[in-house]
Structures are given as structure tokens and as C-alpha cells.
Amino acid sequence: MSQDLVMDRGTEDAKQFARILYIAHALTFLFSAGLLSLLVLIVNYVKRPETQGTIVYSHHTWMIRAFWWYLAWSVVAWVLAATIIGIPIALIVWGAAWLWAAYRIIRGFLDLNSNRPMPT
């Protein structure tokens, strides 16, 4: 019985830490356009193996994928911005990528609070 309580406590601690990571990702997207999110990404990679077999694992994967897709679309926007004609399109691409990342952070946070795993 006490082992079950320890496992539940460990999962609850992992969920709380994942909540903190969601908030950290959100703050870095708000205040650094996602650049500082690289630091949070490293923490996601370090903590993810500890959560194997729990719903929290899917949340770490969700945040990791969100970062890499956001980075890919930001690179596309920067390449487009290299041309004068592409600047308006680049702003649209970057804005869409930012909104998409915001959606992923908000949805992940809400699903974590509802004890739902993220889709793979």
C-alpha cells in the first residue's frame, strides 16, 4: 500500500513539474519569441525518461515536438524574410507558428490538469 502512495506521489510530482515546464515554455514564447525555450527543452529531454509509463511522458513529448515544429516554421519565416517580397508572408508564417505554439502550450496544460495524455 505504501508503495502505491509513493508511486502516486511521484506521478503527482512529475505532473506538477510538467505544469511548471508548460508555464516556462509560455513565458519564453511571450518574452523571447521562444528563444529561451531551448533551456526548457533541455529540461524536457532530461525529465522525460523519469516519467516513462505515465501520462506525463506524453506531455513532455508534446512540448518537445511543439518546440521543434515552432523552430522549423520560424526558420521558414526567416528565410522568407530574407527577401523584401517575402517579409509580409514571413510575418504571417511566424505569427501562425507563434499562435500554434500557444495553442499547444495551452492545450497541453489543460489536458495535464484533466489527467489526459497527449496524442502521439
N, C-alpha and C positions, 0 to 999 in steps of 0.2 A: 504494500500500500504506500509506504513512504517513497518507494522508487517512482510510482506513478505521480506522486506530488512533485518530485524533483523534475521529472520529465515535463509535467505541465508548467512548472515554474520556468524551466529552461526555454520552453516554447514561448511562454509569455514574455520572457526577457528578450528573446530573439525578435518577437513581434514589436516590442517597444523600440528596440534598436533599429528595426526596419522603418518604423514611423519617423524616427529621428533622421534617417537617411533620406526618406521622402522629403522631409522639410528642408534638409540641407540641399538636396537637388533643386527644390523650388527656389530657395534663396539664391543659389548660384545662378539660376536662369534669370531671376529678376535683376540681380545686381552686377552680373558679369557676363551676361548673354551666354551662359553655360560654360565659360572658360574654366572657372574654378571647379566645375562639376567633375573634372578629371580626378581631383583629390577624393571626392565622394565615390567615384567609380572604383578607385583602388580599394577602398574600404568594402564596397560591394563584393569585389572579387575575393578579398580576404575572408569575409564573413560567410559567404555563400556555402562553402563546404560544411560549415558547422551546422547548417540548417537542413542538410540532406534528409529527405523523408518527411518534411513538414511543409505546410503551405507557404511558409516564409521563404523557402528556397525559390519558389516560383516568383515571388516578389523581387528577390534580388536579380533573378534572370530578367524580369520585366524592366527593372531600372537600368540594367546593363545594356539591354537591347535598345531602350529608349535613347540612351546616351549615344551609342554608335550610329543609330539612324539619324539622330539630330546632327551629329558631326558630319555625316555623309551629305546631308542636304545643305548644311552650312557651307561645305566645300563647293558644292554645285553653285550656291548663291555667290560665293566669292569669285568663282571662275566667270560667272555671268557678269559680275560687277566689273571685271577687267575690261569690258567693252562699254563704251558710252551708251549704245543702244540697249545693252543688257542690264543697265542699272535699275530701271523700273521693274523688270522681270526679277532681278536678283532680290529686290526688296520684297516682292510678293513671295518668292520662294522662301526667303529667310523668315518672313512673317508667318507663313504657313507652317514651317518647321518649328518655329517657336510655339505656336498655338498647339500643334500636335504634341510637342513635348509637355506642354502644360496639361493637356488632356491626359496623357499617360501618367503624369505625376498625381493628378487629382483622382483619376480612376483607381490607380493602384492604392493610394492612401485610403480611399473609401472602401475598396474591396478588402483591404487588410483589416480595417476596423470591423467589417462584416464577416470576418473569418472565411473569406472566399479566396481560393487560389487564383492566380492569373492564368489566362490561356497561354498555351505554349505555341 
